[in-house]
Amino acid sequence: MGATDLTNDSVPHASPIVKALAFVAKKSSGEVQVRVVKKPLERDVLGAALRVFDEYRLTRTPDRNAVLIYLNRSTRRFAVMSDEGIHRAVGQRYWDELAVNFREDLLSTYFENAVSLTVYTLAVSLAKHFPRDGI
């Protein structure tokens, strides 16, 4: 099975992930994208995430504040990639803690819940450092 792009707003009965992504868009000028795949033989999750980050052109946001969550459901391996603006604003420790929490959530709940919790966490940070104009 290939990739599933969960950012489509036309999905009926929006999943928790789609709702979390909408929350990011409402609260921040930052961008969060999610790519979920089922590839049992995929070994290089980081390389795959880098390719998707480039494919989605996430380095082209005005404030360089885009984030990608890449999750392989088959292997439960993931990568969270950020552009330099948000990385500079929150620091490496933030990403390390986010990854630990995401890993724990993946082990303790449905993947959709784990991803949406991570997106909401990102939304709070993005809103703090890159609020949407007029908020």
N, C-alpha and C positions, 0 to 999 in steps of 0.2 A: 504494500500500500504506500502511496506517495504522501506528500505533504498536505496538511490542512491549514488553510489560512483562516484564522478565526476573527479577523478584523472586519468582516463583511457585515454591515448594518442591516442587510436585507434578510438575515437569518430569522425565521419565525421563532417566537418564544425565545428570545435572546438568552444565550448561556450566561453563566456568571462571568465568564471571561469577557464576553462582548460588553456586558454591563460595566465591568471594571475599566475596560478601554474607553468607553464613553465617558466615564467619570474623569479619566485623565484628560481627555480632550476638553471637557468642560472647565476643569480647574487650572490647567497649565498650558503654556505654549509649547511644552515638551511633547515628544512623540514616543509612544510605546507600541511596539509590534510584537506579535506572538506567532511563532511557527511551531506547530506540533507535527511530528512525523512518526511513522511506525516502520522502522528499518532495522530488522534484527541483526543485520550484518554490519551496520555502520559503526566504524571504530573511531573516526576522527570527528567528534561532535564539535570541537572548537573550530576546525577547518570548515565544516559545514555551516556553522553559525557565521563565520567571517564571510563566506560566500553569500549567505542570505542578507547579512548586513549591507553588503555591497549591492546586491540585487534590489533591495528595497531603497537604496540610495539614502541611507540613514545618516550619512555625513553631510547631507545638504540642508539640514535645518538651520535657520538663521543663527541660533544661539548654540549650535552643536550640542543639543540636549536630547538626542534620541537614544532609546534603549531597545534592545531586542532580547526577548526570552525565547530560546530555542530548546525544545524538549523532544527527546526521542522516547516515546512511550514504551517501545519494545525493550530498550535497555535501561530505562529510567536515568539516562545520562542527560545532562543539560549544560547549557552555557547561557550566561547573562552578559551581553555585550553592551557597552555604552560608548557614546561619543565623548570627546574631550571636555566639552562644556559642563555636562552634568558630572563627569568624573572629577573634574577640578573642584566643583562645588561641594561634593559630598566626601571625597577621599576614598582611598583603598579599603580602609577598615569597614566602611559602609557596605561595600560590595562583598567583602568576605562574610560579614554577618548576614547579609541578604541571602547569600548562597547557602549558608548553614541552615537558616530558617526554611528556605525553599526545599532543601533536601529532606529536612525533618517532616515538612508538610507533605511532600510526595510519598513518604513512607507511612504516613498516618491518616491520609484522607484521599478522596478521589482526585485525580490529576487536575480536573477542572477547578476544584476548590483551591488546590495548592497554587495553581497559576493565577487565579483571580486574587488570592491573598497577596501574592507577590506584586501583582499589578497595582493593587490598592496601596501597598507600601510605597511603591515607586511614585504613585500619584501624589501622595502626601509630600514626598521629598521634592518632586518636580514643582508642585504648587508653591512650596516654600521658596525655592530658588528661582523659579521661572513662572510666576503667576500669569494667568491669562489676563490680557489688557482689560481694565474695567472692573477687576475683582478686588 
